[in-house]
């Protein structure tokens, strides 16, 4: 059974309100700094991974758009040729 100790507030608790802290959570300033550094490194690593994944997805998206542009350009070219052929055919019928 662990005992609890009352410590003074370090956050934005209303004045006069104390926070109960277990004895295992009392750390020296060096331990707190090391924990903060560890958390920061972990956060930076996660952010780096997320940024890498975001860049990968963006490249995939751009590649997909480029493929779509190529397909649509080919369709457009085909339709223009078909329109030209139909216009030529129509013009020859009316003569």
C-alpha positions as CSV (number, residue, x, y, z in Angstrom):
1,X,0.0,0.0,0.0
2,X,1.6,3.3,-1.0
3,X,1.2,6.5,0.9
4,X,0.2,9.7,-0.8
5,X,1.8,13.1,-0.2
6,X,0.3,16.5,-0.7
7,X,2.3,18.8,-2.9
8,X,1.8,22.4,-3.9
9,X,0.2,23.0,-7.2
10,X,2.4,23.5,-10.2
11,X,-0.4,23.8,-12.8
12,X,-3.4,26.1,-13.1
13,X,-5.3,24.7,-10.2
14,X,-7.4,27.2,-8.2
15,X,-5.6,28.7,-5.2
16,X,-5.9,26.6,-2.1
17,X,-6.4,23.3,-4.0
18,X,-3.7,20.8,-3.5
19,X,-2.8,17.8,-5.7
20,X,-2.2,14.3,-4.2
21,X,0.9,12.7,-5.6
22,X,2.1,9.2,-5.0
23,X,5.7,8.8,-3.6
24,X,6.9,7.1,-6.7
25,X,6.1,10.1,-8.9
26,X,8.4,12.5,-7.0
27,X,11.5,13.0,-9.1
28,X,14.5,15.0,-9.0
29,X,14.9,17.9,-11.4
30,X,17.5,15.8,-13.3
31,X,15.0,13.0,-13.7
32,X,12.3,15.4,-14.8
33,X,14.6,16.9,-17.4
34,X,15.6,13.4,-18.6
35,X,11.9,12.4,-18.9
36,X,11.1,15.6,-20.7
37,X,14.0,15.0,-23.1
38,X,12.9,11.4,-23.7
39,X,9.3,12.5,-24.4
40,X,10.6,15.2,-26.7
41,X,12.8,12.7,-28.6
42,X,9.8,10.3,-28.8
43,X,7.5,13.1,-30.1
44,X,10.2,14.1,-32.7
45,X,10.5,10.5,-33.9
46,X,6.8,10.1,-34.3
47,X,6.6,13.5,-36.1
48,X,9.4,12.4,-38.4
49,X,7.7,9.1,-39.2
50,X,4.4,11.0,-39.8
51,X,6.1,13.5,-42.1
52,X,7.8,10.6,-44.0
53,X,4.4,8.9,-44.5
54,X,2.8,12.2,-45.5
55,X,5.5,12.8,-48.2
56,X,5.0,9.2,-49.4
57,X,1.3,9.6,-49.7
58,X,1.7,12.9,-51.5
59,X,4.1,11.4,-54.1
60,X,1.6,8.6,-54.6
61,X,-1.2,11.1,-55.1
62,X,0.8,13.2,-57.5
63,X,1.7,10.1,-59.5
64,X,-2.0,9.1,-59.7
65,X,-2.9,12.6,-60.9
66,X,-0.1,12.5,-63.5
67,X,-1.4,9.1,-64.8
68,X,-4.9,10.5,-64.9
69,X,-3.7,13.5,-66.9
70,X,-2.0,11.2,-69.4
71,X,-5.2,9.1,-69.8
72,X,-7.3,12.2,-70.3
73,X,-4.9,13.7,-72.8
74,X,-5.0,10.5,-74.8
75,X,-8.8,10.6,-74.7
76,X,-8.9,14.2,-75.7
77,X,-6.5,13.5,-78.6
78,X,-8.7,10.6,-79.7
79,X,-11.9,12.6,-79.5
80,X,-10.3,15.5,-81.5
81,X,-9.3,13.1,-84.2
82,X,-12.7,11.5,-84.2
83,X,-14.4,15.0,-84.4
84,X,-12.1,16.0,-87.3
85,X,-12.9,12.7,-89.2
86,X,-16.7,13.3,-88.6
87,X,-16.4,16.9,-89.8
88,X,-14.5,15.8,-92.9
89,X,-17.1,13.1,-93.6
90,X,-20.0,15.6,-93.1
91,X,-18.3,18.1,-95.4
92,X,-17.9,15.5,-98.1
93,X,-21.5,14.4,-97.9
94,X,-22.8,17.9,-98.3
95,X,-20.8,18.5,-101.5
